[in-house]
Amino acid sequence: MALVMTPQLLQAIKLLQLSQLDLAAYVETELERNPLLERAETSPAEGASAEAAEPAFEVREDFAGAEEAWSAPELDPSRGEIEAGFETRLENVFPDDAPAESRAEGQAGDMLALTPAPYGSTGGSFDAEAPDFEASLTAETSLREHLSGQLELATRDPVDRLIGGFLIDAIDDAGYLRESIETVAERLGAALDRVSGVLRLIQGFEPSGVGARDLAECLAIQLREQDRFDPAMQALVSRLDLVAKRDFAALRRLCGVDDEDLVEMLGEIRRLDPKPGRAFGASAVEVLIPDVFVRAAPDGSWLVELNGETLPRVLVNQSYYARVARGSASDTDKAFLSDCLQTANWLTRSLEQRARTILKVATEIVRQQDGFFLHGVTHLRPLNLKTVAEAIGMHESTVSRVTSNKAIGTSRGTLEMKYFFTAAIPGAAGAAAHSSEAVRYRIKQLVDGETPSDVLSDDALVQKLRSEGVDIARRTVAKYRESLRIPSSIERRRSHYGHGGAPAGAVALR
C-alpha cells in the first residue's frame, strides 16, 4: 500500500518531535485558527504515570458540563471517518492504533519509508521531505551546537559523552564554564577525576580557550596551544590584577624579565581572545523543562510520570459545532465546519498519542538505564534506538522522533533523552560508513600523537584507519590531511628535526 503524505499526516508525524515550546506555539496557532478547539480546564493526562515494570497511561476526554448534543452519534467520528477524511490509516502515525494483524506490516512497510537518520548517523532526517532552505541558509550555529558536534567526534564513550553534554550545557555564551566540576560530579554520580578529564577534553576544542572557569585559565589554554606558556608567562597570567593596574615594575620582578620582554609578553596577552564564545550565534536562553519525571517508588521500582504542566490542554467543542451546523445553510459553510471538526479531532488524537508514546519510550529508557538512576553515570549502559524500539514494539523512526527535543527530570538533574543513547560511530568492516568529519578528526589525532622517530606517512595513516574499521583510500587521506592544513610526512619530519637541531644540509621550512 502506498503511503499518501497529506499535509495533516505530515503535521501529525512532526508533532512527535516538537519540543514543548514548539508544541505550545503550534497548539496556540490551531486554537486561533479552529473555532471548534478550546482550552481545557484540566490536563487530559493529569496524573498519568507508569512504573518501569508496566507502562500505564490513561487519557480521558473531559466533557464535564457539556450539552447532550455533544454525544450525538454523528458528532463522534469513527476511525474509518477520520481515515477517510485525511486519506491515510491511523497506524501510519499512531502505531498503538494499528490492528494486531497489521501492526507488524505497518512497521516494516509503510513506516520504513519515513525513517529519519538515527542519532550519530550522517544521513538526513524526515524534515528533508519539506526542506526549509531559507532557514538553513540564515541560521547561525550556536556555541553549544559547535561544541556538541566536536564532542561526538572526540569520544565514543557514552559516559564521557553524557558528562561532556552536561558540561557544555553549563558553558555560557562567552565560552566560560559557570558550574563547578565538583557539583557536576556529585549530581551525575561520577568520579571527580573523570569529570576533570572530560573538561580538559572540551578545553581542547575550538574556539581556543572555551570551557575555562576564569579569565586566567582562558588565556592559559590559548597560550598552551601556541606553545607560549613558559614560566615567565605563567607568572604573568597568575597576576592579571597587576596587569590591570599597569604595575610594570612588579611584573618585571615577578616574571624575571626586562622591559623589552615584558612589552612583548603583554602584546601577546592582548592578542588573545578573552571571550572565545562570542564568535558564535547567541543561543536562546531556555530552561530545560522535563517532559517526564522519574522517581523511586516505595517498592524499589521506578515511577515514570508525565509532566502534566507541559501537556497541551485542548478539547473539541462539539456543542458549538452542533449548534452552528444546524443553522448553516450553504454547502461552503458545512464543508468548512466539517473540515474544522476533522482537524480538531485529529489534533486531539495526535496529542493524546504523543503523550502515550513519550511515556512509553521514557519508561523503557528508565528500565534500560536503571543503573544510572541508582548509582550514577558510571553505570550508564550502551543503548541505541533499535533496542528501545524492539522492546516496546515500535518502529525505530518513531522512537527517534519521540526522543528528539525531550527531557527527563531525575534526582540527578534534568537530562535530554538523547543523553541516554550511545551514538558511537560504527567501526567494523561492512558497517555503516564513518562520517568524513569523524575521519578528519581521527587523522588529526593520529598526527598529533606522532613522535619525531615515528612520523606517519599517508600510507601509514591508511593502515591505521583500516585497522580501526575505516576503509579509506590514500588519496582521500591526503585530501583530508590537506584540508586540515597538516604538512606532508616529509615536511613534518624535517620540522621535528628542526626542533631538536637539524642535521647538516637540512632545509629550513617557511
NULUM-660438 format. One record per residue: z, y negated, x negated of N, C-alpha, C in turn; residue in three letters. Coordinates in pm, whole numbers, plus 50000, padded with zeros to 5 digits. Layout:
ZYXZYXZYXALA...
end
This chain:
500005012049915500005000050000500004987649912MET499114978249935499054965949857500154956549903ALA500754949549808501824940349840501244926449865LEU501424921249986500914908150022501954897649984VAL501624889149889502584879249840502494866449923MET503174866450038503214854450121504174844450059THR504054831550096504994821550044506454825050076PRO506694830650195508064834250231508604845450143GLN507734855050109508164866050024508474860949883LEU507634851949833507884846049703509234838749701LEU509514831249809510774823949815511964833449820GLN511834844149895512944853649908513244860449775ALA512194863849701512394870349572513034860649473ILE512554848449471513104838549378514534834749415LYS514884836649542516234833649586517264841749507LEU516884853849468517804862549395518204856749260LEU517304849449196517584845049060517984830349051GLN518144823649164518574809849162520044808749122LEU520364798249047521754795349018522414789449142SER523744787649135524444782149251523944768349287GLN523744759849187523284746249214521884746149274LEU520994754349217519634755049270519614760749411ASP520464770849435520524776749569521044766649670LEU522074759149632522614749049723521564738549757ALA520784734449656519724724549680518654730249772ALA518304743049750517284749549833517744750449979TYR518984754849998519504756150134519604742550201VAL519994732250125520084718850180518724714150230GLU517684717150154516324713550195515934720650324THR516284733550334515954741250454516724735950575GLU517974731650554518754726050665518124713250719LEU517584705350629516934692950672515594695550739GLU514904706150695513554708750744513534716950872ARG514534725750889514504735151001515584731351103ASN515194727051223516184722651324517034734051379PRO516654746451355517414757751408518514762351313LEU518554756851192519594760451097520724750251102LEU521954755151090523094746251084524154752150992GLU525044743750944526124748250857527164755750939ARG527674766650882528724774250946530074768650905ALA531064770250989532404765350958533084774150855GLU532784787150857533394796550763532314803950689THR532674808850571531714816350491531404829650555SER530134833250570529784846150632530224857950549PRO530604855550424531014866750339532414864550285ALA533204855850352534534852550302535404864950301GLU536064867050189536924878650177536214891150136GLY534904890550118534184902450076534644906649939ALA534884919149921535344924149791534894938349772SER535044942949650534664956649620535504961449505ALA536034973549514536684979449399535624985849312GLU535914986449184534924991549090534505005749125ALA535395013249190535065027149219534155028349340ALA534215018849431533415019949553533035006149602GLU531835001449573531444988149618531504987349770PRO532024976049818532104974149963531824959549993ALA531114957150101530784943250136530534942750285PHE531084932650347530904931150491530404917150520GLU529264916250578528704903350618528594903150769VAL529154892950828529094892350974528394879551017ARG527684879951126527104867951184528144862051279GLU528574849951251529634843751328529044834851436ASP529054839751559528524832051671529664827851764PHE530854825551707532014821851789531714809051866ALA531924809451998531724797552080530294795652125GLY529414804952094528004803252132527824806552279ALA526754801452335526454803952475525894818052490GLU525874823052612525394836452638523934838052598GLU523204827152606521774827952576521524832052430ALA522554830252344522364833552201522064848452184TRP522644856452270522494870852253521364876652338SER520534868252390519414873152470518514881952385ALA517984892852440517174902252360516014895652291PRO515354885952359514164880152298514524871352178GLU515824867652164516224859052052516794867051937LEU516844880151949517364888651841516194896451782ASP515474890651688514264896851637514554910251570PRO513684919751599513844932751538513274932651398SER513524943451326512984944851191511474943851193ARG510834950251293509374950051299508814936251323GLY509524928151405509054914651433509124905851309GLU510224907451233510354899551110509264903451011ILE509024916550997507994921150904506614916450947GLU506374916651077505064912351126504884897351104ALA505954889851123505854875351108505564871150965GLY506094878650868505914874850727504964884050652PHE504314893150724503274901650667503744909350544GLU504944914650553505454922850443506604931350496THR506924941850421508054950350457509334944850396ARG510454946250466511724940850417512144947550286LEU511814960350268512254967050145511534961750022GLU510434953950042509784947849927510734937949858ASN511634932049936512574922349882513994927649885VAL514334935149990515694939950007515724955149994PHE515964960549875515944975049856516904982349948PRO518044976149981519014982850066518524984850207ASP517494977250249516964978450384515854988850395ASP515484994850285514395004650288514875017650350ALA514055024150435514415037450485514585047050367PRO515455056950384515765066050274514525072750219ALA513605076550308512445084050262511445075250189GLU511515062050210510535053350145511125044850035SER512465045650015513105037049917512605040049777ARG512495053049746512035056649612510615051949589ALA509775053349692508385048949679508305033949660GLU509145026449734509135011849722509555007349584GLY510525014449524510995010449392509975013749286GLN509355025449299508445029649194507065023649211ALA506745019249332505405014249356505334999249369GLY505624994249493505444980149521506254971149428ASP507534974649407508384965949327507974965849180MET507334976249134506954977048993506004965848955LEU505184961549049504234951049018504904937549000ALA506144936349045506844923649037507844923248923LEU507864933648838508874934548733508744923448632THR509784914948617509744904748512510174910648380PRO509984903148272510414907848142511924908348137ALA512534919848096513984920548085514494912347968PRO515814910747963516414903047855515984908647720TYR515664899847628515334903947493513874907147473GLY513074907647580511664910747563510894897947537SER509644899447499508844887747466507784884947571THR507784892447680506774890347782507124878947874GLY506294877047980506544866248074507544870548179GLY507704862348279508624865348387507884864648519SER508614867248628507984867048760507434853348793PHE508044843048735507584829548765506144827248723ASP505584836548643504194834848599503214835348715ALA503674840548832502774841248947502484827349003GLU503384818048979503164804349024503634794848915ALA502934794348802503414786548688503464771748715PRO504484765548661504624751048670504264745348533ASP502984742848512502524738448381503094724848345PHE503244716048443503754702848414505174703548362GLU506004712348423507384713548379507464719048238ALA506574728548206506614734548073506164724747966SER505364714948004504904705147906505914693947884LEU506724690947984507614679547974509064683347944THR509414695947959510804699947941511214699047794ALA512414693847772512974693247639513854705347614GLU513814710347492514684721447455516064715947425THR517074721347489518444716647463518964723247337SER520024717547282520634723347162521144737347190LEU521724739347308522244752547344521124762947346ARG519994759447407518864768847411518344771747270GLU518294761347187517814762947050518714772346971HIS520014770646984520964779146911520984793346967LEU520894794547099520914807947161519714816047117SER518554809647104517364816747055517544821746914GLY518174813746829518424818046690519454829246685GLN520444828746774521464839246777520844852746811LEU519904852946904519254865546941518534871846823GLU517974863346736517244868446620518174871646504LEU519324865346500520194866546384521044879146385ALA521354884446503522204896346510521824905046628THR521974918046609521734927446718523044932446778ARG524144929346713525434934446757525844927646888ASP526104935446995526434929347124527744921647121PRO528694926147040529974919047030529774905446965VAL529034905146854528764892446786527964883046876ASP527064888646957526284880247046527144873947155ARG528104881547206528974875947309529864865147249LEU530424867847131531254857747064530414845447032ILE529214847846980528324836746946527954828447068GLY527684834947180527364827647302528544819047347GLY529734824447332530934817047370531094804747281PHE530864806447150530984795247057529914784747083LEU528684789147109527594779747135527884771447260ILE528474777647361528834770247482529864759347453ASP530644761147346531684751547312531194740647216ALA529904740847181529344730647092528804719147176ILE529204707047142528774695447222527384690747180ASP526894680347247525534675647223525344669747084ASP526434665647019526334660546882526254671746780ALA526574684146822526494695546733527824700446681GLY528934695446736530264699046688530934709346780TYR531674718646718532444728446794533714721846845LEU533914721946976535034714847036536134724147086ARG536134736647043537194745947080537594753546955GLU538884755546936539354762246814538974776946816SER538714782446698538354796546692539544805346727ILE540754800346710541944807946750541964809846901GLU541604799346974541554800247120540484810047165THR539304809347102538204818447137538604832847108VAL539224835246992539624848846956540644854347055ALA541594845947093542614850547187542024853347324GLU541124844847368540544846547501539664859047509ARG538914861747403537994873147404538634885947354LEU539854885047305540494897047251539814901847125GLY539344892647044538614896046921539454892146800ALA539174898646686539854895246562539424881346516ALA540374873846464540074860246418539024860346308LEU539084870346220538094871246112536684873046166ASP536574880746274535244883046330534694870446395ARG535544863146465535104850646525534704840746416VAL535474840346307535144831546194533794835346134SER533544848446125532274853046070531094849046156GLY531254849946287530174845846377529964830746370VAL531054823346355530904808746342530154805246214LEU530434812346105529694809945980528214812945999ARG527924823446078526534826746107525854815146181LEU526524809846282525964798746360525814786346274ILE526754784146182526674772446095525504773245997GLN524874784945989523674786345908522404783945985GLY522524781146116521354778546200520844764346178PHE519624762246230519084748646239519534742446371GLU519874729646374519814719846265520974721446168PRO520754717846045521774719345942523004710945976SER524164717245967525424710445998525964713746135GLY525214721046215525654724146351526834733946346VAL527704732846445528844741846455530044737446373GLY529974725846310531094720746232532214716146325ALA533444716546272534594712346354534994697846329ARG534484692146223534724677946197533614672746107ASP533644659746079532574653546001532514659145859LEU533674661145797533694666145660533014679845651ALA533304688745747532684702045745531184700945772GLU530774691845861529364689945891528594685845765CYS529144676245690528484671745567528504682745461LEU529614690245454529714701045355528654711745379ALA528424715145505527414725345537526034720745489ILE525694708245516524384703045475524254702445323GLN525334698745256525284697945109525164711745046LEU525834721645104525714735345052524284740245063ARG523634737345175522254741845192521324735045093GLU521704723245046520904716144946521354719344804GLN522314728544791522874732344662523434720144588ASP524144711544663524694699344605526194698044631ARG526844709144667528274708444697529094712544575PHE528944704844468529684707544345531104702044357ASP531984704644260533384699944270533514684944293PRO532684676944228532774662544247532434658744391ALA531394665144447531014662144584532074667344682MET532674678744651533754683944735534904673944745GLN535254668144631536334658344629535964646044710ALA534694641844702534244630244777534304632744926LEU533814644344970533794647645114535204649345169VAL536134653745084537504655845131538244642845157SER537724631645105538364618545126537374608545184ARG536854611745301535934602545367536634589845411LEU537974590345421538704578145456538554567545347ASP538524572145220538324562745111536904557245110LEU535954565645152534554560945162534464550045267VAL535154552045380535124542045486535764528945441ALA536814529845357537484517745306536734511545190LYS535704518545139534934513945024535834512144901ARG536794521344887537704521144772537044528844657ASP536104522544591535304529244489536124533044366PHE537104525144331537934528244215538674541444236ALA539264543044355539974555444385539014567344388ALA537814565044440536834575844446536364580144307LEU536204570444217535784573944080536844582644013ARG538124578744030539204586643971539274600644034ARG539124601144166539234613844238538114623444198LEU536884618344187535724626844160535474628744010CYS536084620143928535874621243784534454617643743GLY533874607343805532504603343774532494588343742VAL531384583643685531244569443657530584562343775ASP530384549243761529824541343871528444546143914ASP527604549243817526224553443849526214566343929GLU527014576243886527074588943960527654587044099ASP528654578444111529264576244241528264569944338LEU527494560244292526484553944376525464564344423VAL525054573244332524094583644368524684593344470GLU525954597044451526604606244545526744599944684MET527124587344688527244580544817525884579444886LEU524834577544808523494577244865523114590544929GLY523504601544865523244614744922523994616545054GLU525224611945058526014613045181525354605345294ILE524854593345263524224585145368522954591445423ARG522294599545342521034605945388521284618245475ARG522524622545486522844634045570522944629645716LEU522904639445806522954636445950524354639246003ASP525104628846041526464631046091526514636846233PRO525374636646305525304642246440524054650846450LYS524094662946395522884671346388522314675346523PRO523094674746628522584679146759521824668746834GLY521824656246786521234645446864519704646046869ARG519094654346784517634655346784517124663246905ALA518024669646978517624678047090517954671247222PHE517254675747325517494670247457518924672847501GLY519554662647556520934664247602520984673947718ALA521854683747709521974693447818522814687547930SER522434690748052523194685848167524604691548164ALA525564683148195526964687448194527204695648320VAL527374708648303527584717548415528824725948389GLU529684726648489530834735548481530374749248527VAL530614759448445530184772948480531104778448588LEU530584779348709531384784048823531034798648849ILE532024807348855531734821648874531164824749012PRO530224833949015529704838949143530604849849199ASP531264857049108532214867549147533454866449060VAL534584871249111535824871849035536194886449012PHE536784889048895537264902448862538754901348834VAL539534909748903540974910048875541474924448887ARG542594926848823543144940248823543774943348958ALA543504955349009544094959849134545424966849104ALA546324967749202547624974049180547534988449130PRO546474995649169546345009649128545705011248991ASP545455000148920544885001048786543374999748782GLY542724999648898541274997748902540974982748901SER539714979548914539314965548913538814961349050TRP539224949549092538784944149220537744933349193LEU536584934949251535474925549233535264918149364VAL535384904949360535294896949482534244886049468GLU533494883949573532554872749575533334859549582LEU532814849549516533404836249524532934829649653ASN533774830049755533374825049886533074810149887GLY533634802749788533414788349785531974784749748GLU531274793949685529914790849639528834796649728THR529224804549828528224810849916527734800850020LEU526424799550036525894790550141526374795050278PRO526714785350362527254788450494526304782850600ARG525354791050643524364786750742524274796950855VAL523974791950972523774800251090522494796051161LEU521964805051241520794802051324521304797651461VAL521004785451498521444780151627520494785151736ASN520774796951785519874803251881519994796952020GLN521154791252052521284784752184520374772452190SER520294765252080519394753652077517944758152090TYR517624769252024516264774552035515934778252180TYR516894785052246516654789352385516454777352477ALA517264767052456517174755352542515854747952521ARG515464746152394514234738852366513004747152404VAL513064760152378511904768752407511584768852556ALA512644768552640512384768652785511724755852831ARG511954744952760511364732252801510064728952731GLY509624737552641508374734952567507174738352654SER506244729052656505054731052739503854735052657ALA503644728652545502424731152468502564743352378SER501404749352351501394760852260501794756752119ASP501474744452081501824739651947503334739251929THR504034734052031505494733352023506104747352016ASP505584756552097506114770252097505874777051963LYS504694774751905504384780851776505304775251667ALA505574762051674506454755851576507864761651586PHE508374762851709509714768251728509804782851684LEU508764790451714508754804451673508774805851521SER507994797151455507964797451309509334793551251ASP509974783551309511304779351263512324790651281CYS512224797851394513164808851417512964820051317LEU511704823551292511424834151195511914830251056GLN511634817851017512054813150886513564812850873THR514254808450979515714807850977516314821750966ALA515784831251044516284844951036516024851250899ASN514854848150844514504853350712515464847750606TRP515774834950616516664828750518518074834450527LEU518614835650648519974841050662520044855350613THR518994863050640518974876950593518864877250440ARG518074868250384517924867650238519244863950171SER519954854250229521224850150171522254861350180LEU522254868350294523174879650310522904890450207GLU521614894050192521274904650098521504900149954GLN521284887349926521554882149791523024884149756ARG523904880849850525334882649826525684897349805ALA525124906049888525374920349873524944925349735ARG523754921049694523194926049569523984920949449THR524374908149451525184902749342526484910749328ILE527134913549440528384921049437528174935149384LEU527084941249426526804954949383526534955649233LYS525754946349183525454946149039526694942748958VAL527454932849003528674928848931529674940348925ALA529784947849034530714959149038530324969648934THR529034972248921528594982148822528804977048680GLU528594964048658528854958448525530324960348488ILE531214957648583532644959348557532964973848528VAL532344983048603532584997248580532135001348440ARG530974996348399530444999948269531234993448154GLN531754981548178532414973948071533914972648093GLN534534982748153535974981648179536774980448051ASP536264985747940536954984447811537094970047770GLY536074961947798536134947847765537234940747845PHE537314943747974538314937048057539724941348022PHE539864953747970541184958647933541614954147794LEU540694955647696541084954147555540394942747482HIS539344937147538538684926147469537284929347422GLY536704919947350535294920447316534934931947223VAL535884936547142535554947547050535284960647124THR535644961347251535394973347331534184971747422HIS533354961647395532134959847472531164971147443LEU530624977247547529714988547531528264983747534ARG527374990647460525944987647475525514989947619PRO524764980547674524364981347815523044974347833LEU522164980247912520894973647944520664973848094ASN519634966748135519344965448278519024978748342LEU518324987248269517905000048324519105008748361LYS520135008648277521335016648304521995012248434THR522144999448453522754994248576521864997248696VAL520554995348680519624997548791519665012048839ALA519675021448744519705035548781521035039348846GLU522125033248801523435036648855523605032248999ALA522995021149037523175015949174521955018149262ILE520935024949209519765028149291518885016349323GLY518805006749231517924995349249516854995249141MET515844986849161514824985649060515314976348949HIS514874978848828515294970848713514964955948733GLU513844953148798513454939148820514454932048910SER515004939249008515994933249097517264929649020THR517714938848934518904936248853518664924448759VAL517454923548705517124912448615517244899048688SER516724898548812516784886148888518234882648926ARG518984892848964520354890449008521214885148894VAL521054890548774521914886548662521474873348599THR520334868048640519874855348587520674843948650SER521254835448566521994823548610523224826748693ASN523834838348671525054842148743526204843748645LYS527424841848694528604842548607529704850648673ALA530554856748589531694864648635532964857848586ILE533884855248676535174849548639536154860548604GLY536664860348481537584870548433538834863948377THR539814872148343541034866948280540754861748140SER539604865148084539214860647951538274848747956ARG538114843148073537234831748089536064835048179GLY535244825248206534054827148289532864829948198THR532224841348216531134845648130529864847848211LEU528734844248154527454847248219527234862248223GLU526634867048328526404881448342525574886948227MET524664878748175523784883748069524554887247942LYS525774881647924526554884747805526954899447799TYR526984906047914527424919847917526294929647887PHE525104924247862523964932747832523574931547685PHE523224942747626522744942847490521254940047491THR520844929347425519424925547422518844928147284ALA519134939847228518674943047093517154944347089ALA516574940446978515134941546959514804956046926ILE513884962346997513544976346966513144977946820PRO513554988946761513284990746618512855004746582GLY512205011646670511765025346640510265026346660ALA509675035546586508225037546595507855041546738ALA506835035146789506375038146923507065030147031GLY508125022846995508825014747093508115001347111ALA508654993147199508044980147223508034971947096ALA507014963647081506844955946959507924945446943ALA508284942846817509194931846786508484918646815HIS509254908546848508664895446865508294889846728SER507284881346725506864875446598507974867046536SER508764860346621509874852146569510914861046502GLU511164872746563512144881846503511664886646367ALA510374889646356509824894346229509874883246125VAL509544871146165509604859846072511034857846020ARG511974858646112513364856746071513804867745974TYR513354880046000513734891245912513114889345773ARG511894884445767511254881745638512074871445560ILE512504861045628513324850845563514624856745511LYS515244865645590516484871945546516264880345420GLN515174887845418514894896345302514644888045177LEU513914877145192513634868545077514904861545030VAL515724857045125516984850445087517914859845012ASP517774872845037518634882444971518094887744839GLY516994882044791516404886444664517304883044546GLU517124890444440517754887144312516634884344212THR516934876944104515884874044003515204886543949PRO515944897643946515374910143891514654918343997SER514734914244122514114922044230513504912644333ASP512404906144293511654897344382510674905744462VAL510674904044595509874912644682508454907344698LEU507484915744666506084912344693505814914244841SER504644909844886504274911845026504204926645061ASP503714934744967503674949244991505074954845006ASP506004949944922507384954644932508014950545064ALA507684938545110508184934045240507654942745353LEU506374946445343505764955345443506534968445450VAL506834974245332507534987145328508934986045386GLN509644975245354510994973545408510964971745559LYS510014964045608509904962145752509534974945823LEU508634982745764508254995345827509405005245828ARG510255004645727511435013345727512405009645837SER512294997345887513134992745998512424994046133GLU511265000346133510565002846258509564992246298GLY509224983146206508254972646237506924976146171VAL505954979746251504634983446198503814970646182ASP503634966246059503024953346034502074954145915ILE501014946445921500024946445812500424936345704ALA499914938645583500254929845471499794915545497ARG498604913945552498104900345576498954892945679ARG499554900545772500434894145870501714889545803THR502244897645713503434893545637503134880845559VAL501964880545494501584868645416501484856345506ALA500914858245624500764846945717502134841845762LYS503034851145797504374847045841505134840545726TYR504994845945605505674840245488505214825945464ARG503914823745473503384810345452503834800745562GLU503944805845685504404797145795505854792845775SER506604800945699507984797545667508084789345539LEU506924786145480506854778545356507574785645242ARG507454798745241508024806745132506924809245030ILE507134805644902506104807844800505804822644782PRO504734825644712504384839544683505424845544589SER505404858744575506374865544489506234860944344SER504994858144300504784853544162505454840044142ILE505274830944236505874817644224507394818544232GLU507904827344320509354828744332509944834644205ARG509234844044143509724850044019509784839543909ARG508754831243900508754820543800509884810643827ARG510134807843956511204798743992512554804243950SER512754817343970514004823743927514174822643776HIS513094824843700513154823643554513534809443515TYR512994799943592513254785943561514714782443575GLY515394788543677516804785543697517644791043584HIS517234802143528518044808243425517534805343286GLY516564796743277515984793943146514674801243132GLY513554794543142512244800943143511894805743003ALA511244817642994510794822442864509664813642812PRO509374815142683508314807142622507014809342695ALA506294798442719504994799642784505044799142934GLY506284798842990506404798443137505874785143189ALA505254785443306504664773543365505674767643463VAL505974755043447506884748243540506154745443670ALA506794748543780506184746743913506564733143970LEU505644727144038505874714344104505894716444253ARG
end
